[in-house]
Amino acid sequence: MGKYDRNDPETLKLLGSSFENQDYQTVLEIFRDLHPADQAKMFYALKTDQQEVLLERMEIPEIADIFDELEDKQTLTAARNLPLPFLADIIDDMDPDEAADLLGDLSGQDVRRTISLMEESEEVLPLLRYADETAGGRMTTDFLLLGPGDSADSAIQYLRSAGLETDIPYYLFVVNKEKDLLGVVGLRELICADPGQIISDIMESNVVSVQAMQDQEEAAQVMKHYDLQALPVLNNLDQLVGVISHDDILDVLVDESTEDIYRLASVSDYALEPESGLFLQLKGRLPWLLLNTITALIGAWVISNFGDLFVQVAVLAFFQSVVAAQGGNAASQNVAMIVRSLALGKVNPKQIIPILFRQILVGMFLGTVIGLIVGIGVGFWQANPYLGLVLGLALLGNMLVASIVGTLAPLILEFTGQDPA
Amino acid sequence: MGKYDRNDPETLKLLGSSFENQDYQTVLEIFRDLHPADQAKMFYALKTDQQEVLLERMEIPEIADIFDELEDKQTLTAARNLPLPFLADIIDDMDPDEAADLLGDLSGQDVRRTISLMEESEEVLPLLRYADETAGGRMTTDFLLLGPGDSADSAIQYLRSAGLETDIPYYLFVVNKEKDLLGVVGLRELICADPGQIISDIMESNVVSVQAMQDQEEAAQVMKHYDLQALPVLNNLDQLVGVISHDDILDVLVDESTEDIYRLASVSDYALEPESGLFLQLKGRLPWLLLNTITALIGAWVISNFGDLFVQVAVLAFFQSVVAAQGGNAASQNVAMIVRSLALGKVNPKQIIPILFRQILVGMFLGTVIGLIVGIGVGFWQANPYLGLVLGLALLGNMLVASIVGTLAPLILEFTGQDPA
């Protein structure tokens, strides 16, 4: 590691005092010593006027590196106040996929003006047509092409002339003149080949690819299953239009897991963090709490219509909350397992029936064990075997239903084309 | 893709009939056409006697490829019935990290005999000393070394002589004779360098690394943060002992997310799947349900000691279940956010206080909104403003406490060295 460290108190102190003393030389020295990923974290933590000072003094490629590393929302915030010609230069230098995300987040008028000011918009424009959550929305257009008749030696010359900066550095993609994907060559194979060998003899022609319109989660599953470092993306004419790199797929898997976890905990805003603003917190958390409260109150109202019974069955009403809680717990166990299996691509439609039968059996066992314990316990304790029997049966029934609903609900959502989590 | 497809019914039908007709030539043809990841999925789905037929007829390197792709438990099941000399040959051909995992899962006596029968145990033995969940447990020893004084040309000659099969194919690691890590060279940089250039002039010397004893989750966070394809692992003398590759880190992130989700849903066995056996299901799900039931019953018993009050406050008891449910919901929202932020390395100890204050504020707002709605609603409906007031305040208090507990509990577990999820 370098001289400075983003997490080192000394570094942070020096940075703070340098800003105070307007010693921007030292500020830049600290920044330039850090990895862009750390620069981005540090940049985001600065005050707005400090960010402005930096943006004025850094080189365009340096700013582009930081923008590539910031999260999409953070990039937008930093980009918003920049003059459009300056912003256009930065976007020209960004990774095409990040550039497309940023352009897609700008307001309609700014998009058009920024694109007209850009010099290399042809790398970014094809990406704008794909939705954020598709394979096309995750791919980059910054990769290297070979023809099947090229020699290994000429491929190496081409690599040397293309220089070091490519999003997909360790693979070359082989296409014919219709841009059909014929194969892939790794740099390792290229180096080990005889200089005169023809690419079509070296390349791996059995290539896994995805369609640009496919869900990014499917692309992630394919890359994980085959341990791929780069996944080619084809359009509907089966032409090679982009490549997804391994770090994008990490982001997809992490984002999707966060979504799963938040959805299971009834947090509806998947970008919410513990330190997010109050308004965002309420917006992401209140709706489901309200819905749940209202449902519970309606339930109470229905029962209250039974008048006298409401007080008579006070004891039952009390124990009923135990029954309801266990049903809820059992259902959430089921939902968690199914949602996770779906996310990891482990369930296919043919397995629904066996899984359902397995879970009905599990629900019966869970209900029997819990039902017997509560039923016998409460029956003796309240000296009321009838109460025990009712509670035991209620628990058995409730957990059986919970198992069925908790299993079927996410499966039905998934296979009717919705995203259960 | 090849001629056959693991998910194609035609392929599966042909496979089934070939097994029936003992046409093992066709069985092998189908298998050899598939990617090892698909071979593994298909192998796992076979009956035991069909697996045996395959293991008898496949080449050792083919079996090793399949074993590399199977999940650890599946590999152990397949390996258990093999004669040890045969198994030793397979393990010799496996990736060192997978080989170490398999050896670690064998019984003590078998480990010693297998190792003594192996020819290349020196690649695997150093890995056996690291626990499964550490960086050392995830790393491979199959990577390539250079000296700082080597020329680019001699490095390329070395690559050609080393052949194509290395776990870490696109990076070369530069060490001195004490095995201290001096730098990393990517194949791209090597190809673009002048043949006579010295490695120490080409290499990136600012290298991120982890310690072998560090948690695999920390290694995963580092690789994700810096978008690394390979992460060097050092021992406590800071010597290079291994490298973690990008696909291992995918597995870590996915496993840890599954753990998070299961823990939040009170499923205690993180390997449980919807189709797991009945006994495993009960073992992974009953304990927490039982604990929760017993807690609820103790609560009921405490309240029942108040005798008459138990019936008198029947209405309150009923509405109280609404209060309890909302507190539980709010707490689980908090736990989910904190657990996820911790898993992604977004929280450091300094942030605990501001996060807690933010969440106390959020809890007050949530409690006020829900409390007002329920309090006013029930107050008017039951024509009992006192009941409304009590319920409203109970909700406010409950959600405030829920927010504090739901925020602090996972944070305290984390920073006292335990793993909250």
Interface residues (C-beta under 8 A of the other chain):
Chain A: M1 G2 N7 H35 A37 I156 L159 R160 G163 L164 T166 P169 Y170 G186 L187 R188 E189 L190 I191 C192 N206 V208 M223 K224 H225 Y226 D227 Q229 H246 D247 I249 L250 D251 L253 V254 S257 T258 D260 I261 Y262 L264 A265 S266 V267 L272 E273 P274 E275 L278 Q281 L282 R285 L286 W288 L289 L290 N292 T293 A296 L297 A300 W301 I303 F310 V311 A314 V315 A317 F318 F319 Q320 S321 V322 A324 A325 Q326 N329 A330 S332 Q333 N334 V335 A336 M337 I338 V339 R340 S341 L344 K346 V347 N348 Q351 P354 I355 R358 Q359 L361 V362 F365 L366 V369 I370 I373 V374 G377 V378 W381 T407
Chain B: M1 G2 N7 H35 A37 I156 L159 R160 G163 L164 T166 P169 Y170 G186 L187 R188 E189 L190 I191 C192 N206 V208 M223 K224 H225 Y226 D227 Q229 H246 D247 I249 L250 D251 L253 V254 S257 T258 D260 I261 Y262 L264 A265 S266 V267 L272 E273 P274 E275 L278 Q281 L282 R285 L286 W288 L289 L290 N292 T293 A296 L297 A300 W301 I303 F310 V311 A314 V315 A317 F318 F319 Q320 S321 V322 A324 A325 Q326 N329 A330 S332 Q333 N334 V335 A336 M337 I338 V339 R340 S341 L344 K346 V347 N348 Q351 P354 I355 R358 Q359 L361 V362 F365 L366 V369 I370 I373 V374 G377 V378 W381 T407
